[in-house]
């Protein structure tokens, strides 16, 4: 739930999603769900020559399981808040 | 690890918790490695790290001579803030430069 909440706060920011098949897509994060599936608007593919599949696509849905990385703007998250939330989430996990 | 038992490390995730806000080294599937400052993780080993350097190992097997003695090239990349999906993570270790490497520790014991 933690990472899902983090992504919810990042909606409407430009992010770069790198997929497991090496495809890199930059777009505006429109929505995310519990599986970390991602909807991006106004996308641009990084190496257009090697990945011409998406030339006509403006918005896309990405299955969470095919994501390798998501590059987010450094100012988009509060690292202190993240660490505190992680400690709390880790504590609730072990209690179970 | 005497320090681990006295400090209350009972399971692997407790060890990762100790590395929050520290530099960590992460080994990933696909011959990739990362170093960066760890800010968040969860039960899937999803990670959020900042000031990340990614190293990709590329093995050169294309030329005929190279196939006999393959060369390894390295490609590096820097990223300010990165989410890493947990299913690609192999291991996480601390990248603490203050702790001496194992070889030098063994020499000190003598």
N, CA and C atoms of all chains as a GROMACS GRO file, in nm:
protein
  618
    1UNK      N    1   0.082  -0.122   0.000
    1UNK     CA    2   0.000   0.000   0.000
    1UNK      C    3   0.085   0.126   0.000
    2UNK      N    4   0.205   0.116   0.056
    2UNK     CA    5   0.293   0.233   0.069
    2UNK      C    6   0.326   0.291  -0.067
    3UNK      N    7   0.380   0.206  -0.154
    3UNK     CA    8   0.427   0.254  -0.285
    3UNK      C    9   0.308   0.302  -0.367
    4UNK      N   10   0.192   0.236  -0.353
    4UNK     CA   11   0.069   0.279  -0.418
    4UNK      C   12   0.035   0.421  -0.374
    5UNK      N   13   0.044   0.450  -0.244
    5UNK     CA   14   0.016   0.585  -0.194
    5UNK      C   15   0.114   0.686  -0.248
    6UNK      N   16   0.242   0.647  -0.258
    6UNK     CA   17   0.343   0.738  -0.312
    6UNK      C   18   0.309   0.776  -0.456
    7UNK      N   19   0.271   0.676  -0.536
    7UNK     CA   20   0.238   0.706  -0.675
    7UNK      C   21   0.113   0.793  -0.686
    8UNK      N   22   0.017   0.773  -0.595
    8UNK     CA   23  -0.104   0.856  -0.599
    8UNK      C   24  -0.066   1.004  -0.580
    9UNK      N   25   0.034   1.030  -0.496
    9UNK     CA   26   0.073   1.170  -0.475
    9UNK      C   27   0.147   1.226  -0.596
   10UNK      N   28   0.195   1.136  -0.685
   10UNK     CA   29   0.274   1.184  -0.799
   10UNK      C   30   0.192   1.207  -0.925
   11UNK      N   31   0.058   1.190  -0.915
   11UNK     CA   32  -0.022   1.209  -1.036
   11UNK      C   33  -0.007   1.351  -1.088
   12UNK      N   34  -0.014   1.363  -1.223
   12UNK     CA   35   0.004   1.488  -1.295
   12UNK      C   36   0.150   1.533  -1.302
   13UNK      N   37   0.244   1.447  -1.261
   13UNK     CA   38   0.385   1.478  -1.279
   13UNK      C   39   0.439   1.402  -1.400
   14UNK      N   40   0.545   1.456  -1.463
   14UNK     CA   41   0.607   1.385  -1.574
   14UNK      C   42   0.701   1.279  -1.514
   15UNK      N   43   0.683   1.154  -1.556
   15UNK     CA   44   0.770   1.047  -1.508
   15UNK      C   45   0.819   0.968  -1.629
   16UNK      N   46   0.926   0.894  -1.610
   16UNK     CA   47   0.977   0.809  -1.716
   16UNK      C   48   0.969   0.665  -1.669
   17UNK      N   49   0.894   0.582  -1.742
   17UNK     CA   50   0.878   0.443  -1.706
   17UNK      C   51   0.969   0.360  -1.795
   18UNK      N   52   1.057   0.280  -1.733
   18UNK     CA   53   1.140   0.190  -1.812
   18UNK      C   54   1.086   0.050  -1.795
   19UNK      N   55   1.055  -0.013  -1.907
   19UNK     CA   56   0.995  -0.146  -1.902
   19UNK      C   57   1.102  -0.253  -1.908
   20UNK      N   58   1.063  -0.375  -1.878
   20UNK     CA   59   1.157  -0.487  -1.878
   20UNK      C   60   1.207  -0.518  -2.020
   21UNK      N   61   1.135  -0.471  -2.122
   21UNK     CA   62   1.182  -0.496  -2.259
   21UNK      C   63   1.265  -0.378  -2.310
   22UNK      N   64   1.320  -0.299  -2.218
   22UNK     CA   65   1.412  -0.188  -2.248
   22UNK      C   66   1.342  -0.065  -2.303
   23UNK      N   67   1.211  -0.071  -2.324
   23UNK     CA   68   1.138   0.046  -2.375
   23UNK      C   69   1.127   0.151  -2.265
   24UNK      N   70   1.159   0.277  -2.297
   24UNK     CA   71   1.149   0.386  -2.200
   24UNK      C   72   1.045   0.485  -2.248
   25UNK      N   73   0.945   0.513  -2.164
   25UNK     CA   74   0.836   0.603  -2.202
   25UNK      C   75   0.826   0.716  -2.101
   26UNK      N   76   0.827   0.839  -2.150
   26UNK     CA   77   0.802   0.954  -2.061
   26UNK      C   78   0.660   1.001  -2.081
   27UNK      N   79   0.589   1.026  -1.971
   27UNK     CA   80   0.451   1.072  -1.984
   27UNK      C   81   0.405   1.134  -1.855
   28UNK      N   82   0.283   1.187  -1.858
   28UNK     CA   83   0.224   1.244  -1.737
   28UNK      C   84   0.148   1.133  -1.666
   29UNK      N   85   0.180   1.109  -1.540
   29UNK     CA   86   0.116   1.003  -1.463
   29UNK      C   87  -0.028   1.042  -1.434
   30UNK      N   88  -0.123   0.971  -1.497
   30UNK     CA   89  -0.263   1.006  -1.478
   30UNK      C   90  -0.327   0.927  -1.365
   31UNK      N   91  -0.293   0.796  -1.357
   31UNK     CA   92  -0.350   0.717  -1.248
   31UNK      C   93  -0.267   0.592  -1.224
   32UNK      N   94  -0.288   0.537  -1.105
   32UNK     CA   95  -0.217   0.416  -1.066
   32UNK      C   96  -0.315   0.332  -0.985
   33UNK      N   97  -0.292   0.200  -0.978
   33UNK     CA   98  -0.381   0.118  -0.897
   33UNK      C   99  -0.300   0.030  -0.802
   34UNK      N  100  -0.369  -0.057  -0.728
   34UNK     CA  101  -0.302  -0.138  -0.626
   34UNK      C  102  -0.196  -0.231  -0.683
   35UNK      N  103  -0.209  -0.268  -0.811
   35UNK     CA  104  -0.108  -0.354  -0.873
   35UNK      C  105   0.005  -0.271  -0.933
   36UNK      N  106  -0.003  -0.137  -0.912
   36UNK     CA  107   0.095  -0.045  -0.970
   36UNK      C  108   0.089  -0.047  -1.122
   37UNK      N  109  -0.030  -0.081  -1.178
   37UNK     CA  110  -0.055  -0.053  -1.319
   37UNK      C  111  -0.055   0.099  -1.332
   38UNK      N  112  -0.010   0.147  -1.449
   38UNK     CA  113   0.010   0.291  -1.467
   38UNK      C  114  -0.061   0.339  -1.592
   39UNK      N  115  -0.127   0.454  -1.582
   39UNK     CA  116  -0.180   0.520  -1.701
   39UNK      C  117  -0.099   0.646  -1.724
   40UNK      N  118  -0.047   0.659  -1.846
   40UNK     CA  119   0.032   0.777  -1.880
   40UNK      C  120  -0.036   0.853  -1.993
   41UNK      N  121  -0.038   0.987  -1.985
   41UNK     CA  122  -0.091   1.070  -2.093
   41UNK      C  123   0.023   1.142  -2.163
   42UNK      N  124  -0.001   1.173  -2.290
   42UNK     CA  125   0.095   1.255  -2.366
   42UNK      C  126   0.234   1.195  -2.365
   43UNK      N  127   0.242   1.070  -2.413
   43UNK     CA  128   0.369   1.000  -2.397
   43UNK      C  129   0.467   1.034  -2.509
   44UNK      N  130   0.595   1.016  -2.479
   44UNK     CA  131   0.697   1.020  -2.583
   44UNK      C  132   0.795   0.907  -2.553
   45UNK      N  133   0.826   0.830  -2.655
   45UNK     CA  134   0.915   0.716  -2.640
   45UNK      C  135   1.058   0.765  -2.654
   46UNK      N  136   1.151   0.708  -2.577
   46UNK     CA  137   1.286   0.762  -2.576
   46UNK      C  138   1.369   0.730  -2.700
   47UNK      N  139   1.376   0.605  -2.739
   47UNK     CA  140   1.457   0.569  -2.854
   47UNK      C  141   1.361   0.534  -2.967
   48UNK      N  142   1.300   0.638  -3.027
   48UNK     CA  143   1.194   0.618  -3.127
   48UNK      C  144   1.237   0.527  -3.241
   49UNK      N  145   1.363   0.535  -3.278
   49UNK     CA  146   1.411   0.456  -3.391
   49UNK      C  147   1.405   0.307  -3.361
   50UNK      N  148   1.439   0.271  -3.236
   50UNK     CA  149   1.440   0.129  -3.201
   50UNK      C  150   1.304   0.079  -3.160
   51UNK      N  151   1.214   0.169  -3.119
   51UNK     CA  152   1.082   0.126  -3.073
   51UNK      C  153   0.974   0.206  -3.145
   52UNK      N  154   0.951   0.178  -3.272
   52UNK     CA  155   0.854   0.259  -3.347
   52UNK      C  156   0.709   0.223  -3.318
   53UNK      N  157   0.683   0.123  -3.232
   53UNK     CA  158   0.544   0.075  -3.214
   53UNK      C  159   0.450   0.184  -3.169
   54UNK      N  160   0.499   0.283  -3.094
   54UNK     CA  161   0.408   0.373  -3.024
   54UNK      C  162   0.396   0.508  -3.092
   55UNK      N  163   0.436   0.519  -3.217
   55UNK     CA  164   0.439   0.651  -3.281
   55UNK      C  165   0.303   0.718  -3.285
   56UNK      N  166   0.196   0.638  -3.297
   56UNK     CA  167   0.063   0.699  -3.307
   56UNK      C  168  -0.009   0.705  -3.174
   57UNK      N  169   0.058   0.663  -3.066
   57UNK     CA  170  -0.009   0.653  -2.936
   57UNK      C  171   0.017   0.777  -2.853
   58UNK      N  172  -0.090   0.836  -2.797
   58UNK     CA  173  -0.074   0.954  -2.711
   58UNK      C  174  -0.085   0.917  -2.564
   59UNK      N  175  -0.179   0.827  -2.532
   59UNK     CA  176  -0.199   0.786  -2.394
   59UNK      C  177  -0.189   0.635  -2.386
   60UNK      N  178  -0.140   0.583  -2.273
   60UNK     CA  179  -0.128   0.439  -2.266
   60UNK      C  180  -0.152   0.387  -2.125
   61UNK      N  181  -0.178   0.256  -2.118
   61UNK     CA  182  -0.194   0.184  -1.993
   61UNK      C  183  -0.080   0.083  -1.988
   62UNK      N  184  -0.008   0.081  -1.878
   62UNK     CA  185   0.105  -0.010  -1.864
   62UNK      C  186   0.079  -0.107  -1.750
   63UNK      N  187   0.086  -0.237  -1.778
   63UNK     CA  188   0.068  -0.337  -1.672
   63UNK      C  189   0.183  -0.327  -1.574
   64UNK      N  190   0.152  -0.326  -1.446
   64UNK     CA  191   0.254  -0.306  -1.345
   64UNK      C  192   0.368  -0.406  -1.352
   65UNK      N  193   0.336  -0.530  -1.387
   65UNK     CA  194   0.437  -0.636  -1.382
   65UNK      C  195   0.546  -0.620  -1.487
   66UNK      N  196   0.525  -0.537  -1.590
   66UNK     CA  197   0.628  -0.524  -1.694
   66UNK      C  198   0.720  -0.405  -1.669
   67UNK      N  199   0.696  -0.336  -1.557
   67UNK     CA  200   0.779  -0.219  -1.526
   67UNK      C  201   0.908  -0.264  -1.460
   68UNK      N  202   1.021  -0.205  -1.503
   68UNK     CA  203   1.146  -0.226  -1.431
   68UNK      C  204   1.172  -0.108  -1.337
   69UNK      N  205   1.172   0.015  -1.393
   69UNK     CA  206   1.195   0.134  -1.310
   69UNK      C  207   1.088   0.238  -1.340
   70UNK      N  208   1.066   0.328  -1.245
   70UNK     CA  209   0.996   0.452  -1.275
   70UNK      C  210   1.084   0.565  -1.224
   71UNK      N  211   1.131   0.651  -1.316
   71UNK     CA  212   1.212   0.765  -1.274
   71UNK      C  213   1.117   0.878  -1.238
   72UNK      N  214   1.129   0.928  -1.116
   72UNK     CA  215   1.040   1.035  -1.070
   72UNK      C  216   1.121   1.160  -1.039
   73UNK      N  217   1.056   1.278  -1.051
   73UNK     CA  218   1.129   1.401  -1.022
   73UNK      C  219   1.174   1.403  -0.876
   74UNK      N  220   1.297   1.448  -0.853
   74UNK     CA  221   1.354   1.442  -0.718
   74UNK      C  222   1.270   1.521  -0.618
   75UNK      N  223   1.214   1.633  -0.663
   75UNK     CA  224   1.134   1.714  -0.572
   75UNK      C  225   0.994   1.659  -0.549
   76UNK      N  226   0.962   1.550  -0.617
   76UNK     CA  227   0.825   1.498  -0.610
   76UNK      C  228   0.792   1.426  -0.481
   77UNK      N  229   0.898   1.382  -0.411
   77UNK     CA  230   0.873   1.308  -0.287
   77UNK      C  231   0.952   1.368  -0.171
   78UNK      N  232   0.896   1.353  -0.051
   78UNK     CA  233   0.964   1.396   0.070
   78UNK      C  234   1.032   1.273   0.128
   79UNK      N  235   1.166   1.268   0.119
   79UNK     CA  236   1.236   1.146   0.158
   79UNK      C  237   1.220   1.114   0.306
   80UNK      N  238   1.216   1.217   0.388
   80UNK     CA  239   1.200   1.195   0.532
   80UNK      C  240   1.065   1.129   0.560
   81UNK      N  241   0.961   1.182   0.496
   81UNK     CA  242   0.826   1.127   0.511
   81UNK      C  243   0.821   0.982   0.464
   82UNK      N  244   0.891   0.956   0.352
   82UNK     CA  245   0.895   0.820   0.296
   82UNK      C  246   0.957   0.723   0.395
   83UNK      N  247   1.071   0.765   0.453
   83UNK     CA  248   1.140   0.675   0.546
   83UNK      C  249   1.054   0.647   0.669
   84UNK      N  250   0.990   0.752   0.723
   84UNK     CA  251   0.903   0.731   0.840
   84UNK      C  252   0.788   0.638   0.806
   85UNK      N  253   0.727   0.659   0.690
   85UNK     CA  254   0.614   0.575   0.648
   85UNK      C  255   0.659   0.431   0.629
   86UNK      N  256   0.782   0.412   0.576
   86UNK     CA  257   0.834   0.277   0.556
   86UNK      C  258   0.855   0.208   0.688
   87UNK      N  259   0.910   0.280   0.787
   87UNK     CA  260   0.931   0.219   0.918
   87UNK      C  261   0.798   0.175   0.978
   88UNK      N  262   0.694   0.262   0.962
   88UNK     CA  263   0.562   0.228   1.018
   88UNK      C  264   0.505   0.107   0.945
   89UNK      N  265   0.518   0.105   0.812
   89UNK     CA  266   0.464  -0.007   0.734
   89UNK      C  267   0.536  -0.136   0.771
   90UNK      N  268   0.669  -0.128   0.791
   90UNK     CA  269   0.746  -0.247   0.829
   90UNK      C  270   0.702  -0.297   0.966
   91UNK      N  271   0.672  -0.204   1.057
   91UNK     CA  272   0.628  -0.242   1.191
   91UNK      C  273   0.495  -0.316   1.185
   92UNK      N  274   0.400  -0.265   1.105
   92UNK     CA  275   0.269  -0.330   1.096
   92UNK      C  276   0.280  -0.464   1.026
   93UNK      N  277   0.378  -0.480   0.936
   93UNK     CA  278   0.395  -0.608   0.866
   93UNK      C  279   0.439  -0.715   0.964
   94UNK      N  280   0.537  -0.683   1.051
   94UNK     CA  281   0.592  -0.785   1.140
   94UNK      C  282   0.493  -0.822   1.249
   95UNK      N  283   0.403  -0.727   1.288
   95UNK     CA  284   0.307  -0.757   1.396
   95UNK      C  285   0.217  -0.872   1.357
   96UNK      N  286   0.185  -0.877   1.222
   96UNK     CA  287   0.102  -0.988   1.177
   96UNK      C  288   0.180  -1.118   1.194
   97UNK      N  289   2.723  -1.293   1.316
   97UNK     CA  290   2.713  -1.148   1.333
   97UNK      C  291   2.657  -1.117   1.470
   98UNK      N  292   2.747  -1.096   1.568
   98UNK     CA  293   2.702  -1.073   1.706
   98UNK      C  294   2.614  -0.949   1.712
   99UNK      N  295   2.651  -0.843   1.637
   99UNK     CA  296   2.575  -0.718   1.648
   99UNK      C  297   2.432  -0.742   1.604
  100UNK      N  298   2.407  -0.829   1.506
  100UNK     CA  299   2.274  -0.845   1.451
  100UNK      C  300   2.178  -0.899   1.556
  101UNK      N  301   2.218  -1.000   1.634
  101UNK     CA  302   2.125  -1.061   1.729
  101UNK      C  303   2.096  -0.967   1.844
  102UNK      N  304   2.193  -0.892   1.890
  102UNK     CA  305   2.169  -0.803   2.004
  102UNK      C  306   2.085  -0.683   1.961
  103UNK      N  307   2.095  -0.641   1.833
  103UNK     CA  308   2.020  -0.522   1.793
  103UNK      C  309   1.878  -0.557   1.751
  104UNK      N  310   1.834  -0.683   1.765
  104UNK     CA  311   1.695  -0.719   1.737
  104UNK      C  312   1.666  -0.744   1.590
  105UNK      N  313   1.765  -0.789   1.515
  105UNK     CA  314   1.738  -0.826   1.376
  105UNK      C  315   1.691  -0.970   1.375
  106UNK      N  316   1.561  -0.989   1.345
  106UNK     CA  317   1.506  -1.124   1.349
  106UNK      C  318   1.482  -1.183   1.213
  107UNK      N  319   1.454  -1.093   1.115
  107UNK     CA  320   1.426  -1.144   0.982
  107UNK      C  321   1.491  -1.052   0.879
  108UNK      N  322   1.503  -1.098   0.756
  108UNK     CA  323   1.574  -1.020   0.653
  108UNK      C  324   1.527  -0.876   0.641
  109UNK      N  325   1.396  -0.850   0.650
  109UNK     CA  326   1.352  -0.713   0.632
  109UNK      C  327   1.398  -0.621   0.744
  110UNK      N  328   1.427  -0.677   0.862
  110UNK     CA  329   1.482  -0.594   0.969
  110UNK      C  330   1.618  -0.541   0.928
  111UNK      N  331   1.693  -0.624   0.855
  111UNK     CA  332   1.827  -0.582   0.810
  111UNK      C  333   1.817  -0.468   0.709
  112UNK      N  334   1.719  -0.476   0.621
  112UNK     CA  335   1.700  -0.369   0.522
  112UNK      C  336   1.656  -0.242   0.593
  113UNK      N  337   1.573  -0.256   0.698
  113UNK     CA  338   1.524  -0.139   0.770
  113UNK      C  339   1.640  -0.059   0.826
  114UNK      N  340   1.749  -0.130   0.868
  114UNK     CA  341   1.866  -0.061   0.921
  114UNK      C  342   1.934   0.026   0.815
  115UNK      N  343   1.912  -0.006   0.687
  115UNK     CA  344   1.980   0.067   0.580
  115UNK      C  345   1.902   0.186   0.527
  116UNK      N  346   1.784   0.214   0.583
  116UNK     CA  347   1.705   0.329   0.536
  116UNK      C  348   1.786   0.457   0.553
  117UNK      N  349   1.782   0.543   0.451
  117UNK     CA  350   1.854   0.669   0.443
  117UNK      C  351   2.006   0.650   0.436
  118UNK      N  352   2.048   0.524   0.413
  118UNK     CA  353   2.191   0.498   0.390
  118UNK      C  354   2.210   0.460   0.244
  119UNK      N  355   2.336   0.463   0.198
  119UNK     CA  356   2.365   0.416   0.063
  119UNK      C  357   2.359   0.263   0.063
  120UNK      N  358   2.291   0.208  -0.037
  120UNK     CA  359   2.284   0.063  -0.051
  120UNK      C  360   2.329   0.023  -0.190
  121UNK      N  361   2.369  -0.103  -0.200
  121UNK     CA  362   2.404  -0.163  -0.328
  121UNK      C  363   2.295  -0.265  -0.358
  122UNK      N  364   2.238  -0.260  -0.478
  122UNK     CA  365   2.130  -0.351  -0.515
  122UNK      C  366   2.169  -0.428  -0.640
  123UNK      N  367   2.159  -0.560  -0.634
  123UNK     CA  368   2.186  -0.641  -0.752
  123UNK      C  369   2.051  -0.677  -0.813
  124UNK      N  370   2.036  -0.654  -0.944
  124UNK     CA  371   1.910  -0.678  -1.012
  124UNK      C  372   1.924  -0.785  -1.118
  125UNK      N  373   1.811  -0.841  -1.160
  125UNK     CA  374   1.811  -0.934  -1.273
  125UNK      C  375   1.849  -0.859  -1.399
  126UNK      N  376   1.908  -0.929  -1.493
  126UNK     CA  377   1.947  -0.866  -1.619
  126UNK      C  378   2.085  -0.804  -1.610
  127UNK      N  379   2.171  -0.860  -1.522
  127UNK     CA  380   2.310  -0.812  -1.509
  127UNK      C  381   2.317  -0.664  -1.480
  128UNK      N  382   2.229  -0.616  -1.391
  128UNK     CA  383   2.232  -0.476  -1.354
  128UNK      C  384   2.262  -0.460  -1.206
  129UNK      N  385   2.326  -0.349  -1.173
  129UNK     CA  386   2.352  -0.318  -1.032
  129UNK      C  387   2.321  -0.172  -1.010
  130UNK      N  388   2.275  -0.140  -0.890
  130UNK     CA  389   2.246  -0.002  -0.856
  130UNK      C  390   2.317   0.033  -0.726
  131UNK      N  391   2.357   0.160  -0.714
  131UNK     CA  392   2.389   0.211  -0.581
  131UNK      C  393   2.310   0.338  -0.564
  132UNK      N  394   2.258   0.359  -0.443
  132UNK     CA  395   2.180   0.479  -0.420
  132UNK      C  396   2.140   0.485  -0.275
  133UNK      N  397   2.073   0.595  -0.237
  133UNK     CA  398   2.027   0.612  -0.100
  133UNK      C  399   1.886   0.554  -0.090
  134UNK      N  400   1.867   0.461   0.003
  134UNK     CA  401   1.739   0.392   0.016
  134UNK      C  402   1.641   0.477   0.098
  135UNK      N  403   1.523   0.505   0.042
  135UNK     CA  404   1.423   0.584   0.115
  135UNK      C  405   1.299   0.504   0.150
  136UNK      N  406   1.264   0.404   0.069
  136UNK     CA  407   1.144   0.328   0.100
  136UNK      C  408   1.155   0.187   0.042
  137UNK      N  409   1.087   0.093   0.108
  137UNK     CA  410   1.078  -0.043   0.055
  137UNK      C  411   0.948  -0.102   0.106
  138UNK      N  412   0.906  -0.213   0.045
  138UNK     CA  413   0.788  -0.283   0.098
  138UNK      C  414   0.810  -0.433   0.091
  139UNK      N  415   0.708  -0.511   0.125
  139UNK     CA  416   0.721  -0.655   0.132
  139UNK      C  417   0.754  -0.722   0.000
  140UNK      N  418   0.731  -0.651  -0.111
  140UNK     CA  419   0.765  -0.709  -0.242
  140UNK      C  420   0.908  -0.678  -0.281
  141UNK      N  421   0.980  -0.602  -0.193
  141UNK     CA  422   1.114  -0.552  -0.224
  141UNK      C  423   1.109  -0.443  -0.330
  142UNK      N  424   0.991  -0.382  -0.354
  142UNK     CA  425   0.988  -0.258  -0.430
  142UNK      C  426   1.072  -0.158  -0.352
  143UNK      N  427   1.150  -0.075  -0.425
  143UNK     CA  428   1.239   0.018  -0.357
  143UNK      C  429   1.219   0.158  -0.412
  144UNK      N  430   1.241   0.258  -0.328
  144UNK     CA  431   1.252   0.395  -0.379
  144UNK      C  432   1.388   0.446  -0.333
  145UNK      N  433   1.469   0.487  -0.429
  145UNK     CA  434   1.605   0.531  -0.399
  145UNK      C  435   1.634   0.663  -0.466
  146UNK      N  436   1.725   0.741  -0.410
  146UNK     CA  437   1.765   0.867  -0.472
  146UNK      C  438   1.913   0.863  -0.503
  147UNK      N  439   1.955   0.955  -0.593
  147UNK     CA  440   2.097   0.968  -0.628
  147UNK      C  441   2.152   0.832  -0.672
  148UNK      N  442   2.085   0.773  -0.772
  148UNK     CA  443   2.112   0.636  -0.810
  148UNK      C  444   2.210   0.629  -0.926
  149UNK      N  445   2.306   0.535  -0.918
  149UNK     CA  446   2.391   0.506  -1.031
  149UNK      C  447   2.365   0.363  -1.074
  150UNK      N  448   2.325   0.344  -1.198
  150UNK     CA  449   2.296   0.210  -1.250
  150UNK      C  450   2.415   0.162  -1.333
  151UNK      N  451   2.456   0.038  -1.312
  151UNK     CA  452   2.564  -0.021  -1.389
  151UNK      C  453   2.509  -0.142  -1.462
  152UNK      N  454   2.523  -0.145  -1.595
  152UNK     CA  455   2.476  -0.258  -1.674
  152UNK      C  456   2.598  -0.330  -1.730
  153UNK      N  457   2.606  -0.462  -1.708
  153UNK     CA  458   2.718  -0.541  -1.761
  153UNK      C  459   2.680  -0.591  -1.900
  154UNK      N  460   2.765  -0.561  -1.997
  154UNK     CA  461   2.740  -0.610  -2.133
  154UNK      C  462   2.855  -0.701  -2.172
  155UNK      N  463   2.822  -0.828  -2.203
  155UNK     CA  464   2.928  -0.922  -2.240
  155UNK      C  465   2.942  -0.925  -2.390
  156UNK      N  466   3.065  -0.905  -2.438
  156UNK     CA  467   3.092  -0.903  -2.581
  156UNK      C  468   3.122  -1.041  -2.632
  157UNK      N  469   3.022  -1.102  -2.700
  157UNK     CA  470   3.046  -1.237  -2.751
  157UNK      C  471   3.036  -1.242  -2.901
  158UNK      N  472   3.026  -1.120  -2.961
  158UNK     CA  473   2.993  -1.115  -3.103
  158UNK      C  474   3.107  -1.158  -3.194
  159UNK      N  475   3.226  -1.095  -3.176
  159UNK     CA  476   3.336  -1.133  -3.266
  159UNK      C  477   3.387  -1.272  -3.235
  160UNK      N  478   3.451  -1.335  -3.333
  160UNK     CA  479   3.497  -1.474  -3.313
  160UNK      C  480   3.604  -1.481  -3.207
  161UNK      N  481   3.697  -1.385  -3.208
  161UNK     CA  482   3.804  -1.390  -3.108
  161UNK      C  483   3.744  -1.364  -2.971
  162UNK      N  484   3.645  -1.278  -2.966
  162UNK     CA  485   3.586  -1.240  -2.837
  162UNK      C  486   3.514  -1.358  -2.773
  163UNK      N  487   3.457  -1.448  -2.855
  163UNK     CA  488   3.383  -1.561  -2.800
  163UNK      C  489   3.473  -1.650  -2.716
  164UNK      N  490   3.600  -1.660  -2.753
  164UNK     CA  491   3.694  -1.742  -2.676
  164UNK      C  492   3.727  -1.672  -2.545
  165UNK      N  493   3.746  -1.541  -2.549
  165UNK     CA  494   3.776  -1.466  -2.426
  165UNK      C  495   3.682  -1.346  -2.423
  166UNK      N  496   3.557  -1.367  -2.378
  166UNK     CA  497   3.458  -1.259  -2.384
  166UNK      C  498   3.497  -1.140  -2.297
  167UNK      N  499   3.478  -1.020  -2.352
  167UNK     CA  500   3.508  -0.899  -2.274
  167UNK      C  501   3.378  -0.847  -2.212
  168UNK      N  502   3.390  -0.787  -2.097
  168UNK     CA  503   3.274  -0.730  -2.029
  168UNK      C  504   3.283  -0.579  -2.036
  169UNK      N  505   3.183  -0.517  -2.096
  169UNK     CA  506   3.177  -0.370  -2.095
  169UNK      C  507   3.075  -0.327  -1.992
  170UNK      N  508   3.091  -0.205  -1.949
  170UNK     CA  509   3.003  -0.155  -1.844
  170UNK      C  510   2.938  -0.027  -1.892
  171UNK      N  511   2.806  -0.017  -1.877
  171UNK     CA  512   2.734   0.107  -1.911
  171UNK      C  513   2.677   0.164  -1.783
  172UNK      N  514   2.701   0.294  -1.760
  172UNK     CA  515   2.652   0.354  -1.636
  172UNK      C  516   2.551   0.463  -1.666
  173UNK      N  517   2.462   0.486  -1.569
  173UNK     CA  518   2.357   0.588  -1.583
  173UNK      C  519   2.328   0.644  -1.446
  174UNK      N  520   2.295   0.775  -1.443
  174UNK     CA  521   2.259   0.832  -1.313
  174UNK      C  522   2.114   0.877  -1.316
  175UNK      N  523   2.043   0.856  -1.203
  175UNK     CA  524   1.904   0.901  -1.195
  175UNK      C  525   1.880   0.963  -1.059
  176UNK      N  526   1.802   1.073  -1.056
  176UNK     CA  527   1.784   1.148  -0.931
  176UNK      C  528   1.699   1.072  -0.831
  177UNK      N  529   1.585   1.019  -0.878
  177UNK     CA  530   1.493   0.953  -0.786
  177UNK      C  531   1.428   0.839  -0.862
  178UNK      N  532   1.437   0.719  -0.808
  178UNK     CA  533   1.399   0.601  -0.884
  178UNK      C  534   1.312   0.506  -0.802
  179UNK      N  535   1.205   0.456  -0.864
  179UNK     CA  536   1.128   0.344  -0.808
  179UNK      C  537   1.178   0.219  -0.879
  180UNK      N  538   1.209   0.115  -0.801
  180UNK     CA  539   1.255  -0.012  -0.857
  180UNK      C  540   1.152  -0.118  -0.823
  181UNK      N  541   1.102  -0.190  -0.924
  181UNK     CA  542   1.001  -0.292  -0.897
  181UNK      C  543   1.067  -0.414  -0.833
  182UNK      N  544   1.005  -0.464  -0.728
  182UNK     CA  545   1.066  -0.568  -0.646
  182UNK      C  546   1.095  -0.699  -0.716
  183UNK      N  547   1.019  -0.732  -0.821
  183UNK     CA  548   1.041  -0.864  -0.883
  183UNK      C  549   1.173  -0.871  -0.958
  184UNK      N  550   1.241  -0.756  -0.976
  184UNK     CA  551   1.371  -0.760  -1.041
  184UNK      C  552   1.488  -0.763  -0.944
  185UNK      N  553   1.457  -0.749  -0.813
  185UNK     CA  554   1.564  -0.737  -0.714
  185UNK      C  555   1.617  -0.874  -0.675
  186UNK      N  556   1.750  -0.890  -0.679
  186UNK     CA  557   1.813  -1.014  -0.633
  186UNK      C  558   1.863  -0.996  -0.491
  187UNK      N  559   1.943  -0.890  -0.466
  187UNK     CA  560   1.989  -0.868  -0.329
  187UNK      C  561   2.009  -0.721  -0.300
  188UNK      N  562   2.003  -0.689  -0.170
  188UNK     CA  563   2.028  -0.554  -0.121
  188UNK      C  564   2.134  -0.564  -0.013
  189UNK      N  565   2.243  -0.485  -0.027
  189UNK     CA  566   2.340  -0.483   0.080
  189UNK      C  567   2.379  -0.338   0.106
  190UNK      N  568   2.437  -0.314   0.220
  190UNK     CA  569   2.474  -0.176   0.250
  190UNK      C  570   2.601  -0.143   0.173
  191UNK      N  571   2.610  -0.017   0.134
  191UNK     CA  572   2.726   0.028   0.057
  191UNK      C  573   2.809   0.121   0.142
  192UNK      N  574   2.809   0.088   0.273
  192UNK     CA  575   2.872   0.174   0.372
  192UNK      C  576   3.023   0.169   0.358
  193UNK      N  577   3.085   0.279   0.319
  193UNK     CA  578   3.229   0.279   0.297
  193UNK      C  579   3.307   0.275   0.426
  194UNK      N  580   3.237   0.303   0.542
  194UNK     CA  581   3.309   0.307   0.669
  194UNK      C  582   3.344   0.167   0.717
  195UNK      N  583   3.262   0.068   0.679
  195UNK     CA  584   3.287  -0.068   0.726
  195UNK      C  585   3.391  -0.132   0.635
  196UNK      N  586   3.504  -0.181   0.692
  196UNK     CA  587   3.610  -0.236   0.607
  196UNK      C  588   3.562  -0.365   0.540
  197UNK      N  589   3.615  -0.391   0.419
  197UNK     CA  590   3.577  -0.512   0.347
  197UNK      C  591   3.630  -0.634   0.421
  198UNK      N  592   3.574  -0.750   0.390
  198UNK     CA  593   3.603  -0.872   0.465
  198UNK      C  594   3.752  -0.904   0.463
  199UNK      N  595   3.820  -0.887   0.347
  199UNK     CA  596   3.963  -0.923   0.338
  199UNK      C  597   4.043  -0.847   0.441
  200UNK      N  598   4.018  -0.715   0.454
  200UNK     CA  599   4.099  -0.638   0.548
  200UNK      C  600   4.066  -0.670   0.692
  201UNK      N  601   3.937  -0.713   0.717
  201UNK     CA  602   3.900  -0.750   0.854
  201UNK      C  603   3.977  -0.875   0.895
  202UNK      N  604   3.992  -0.971   0.804
  202UNK     CA  605   4.063  -1.096   0.837
  202UNK      C  606   4.208  -1.064   0.870
  203UNK      N  607   4.269  -0.972   0.796
  203UNK     CA  608   4.409  -0.936   0.823
  203UNK      C  609   4.423  -0.878   0.963
  204UNK      N  610   4.325  -0.795   1.005
  204UNK     CA  611   4.334  -0.732   1.137
  204UNK      C  612   4.330  -0.837   1.248
  205UNK      N  613   4.247  -0.944   1.228
  205UNK     CA  614   4.236  -1.046   1.332
  205UNK      C  615   4.368  -1.112   1.363
  206UNK      N  616   4.454  -1.124   1.258
  206UNK     CA  617   4.585  -1.185   1.285
  206UNK      C  618   4.668  -1.087   1.367
   0.00000   0.00000   0.00000
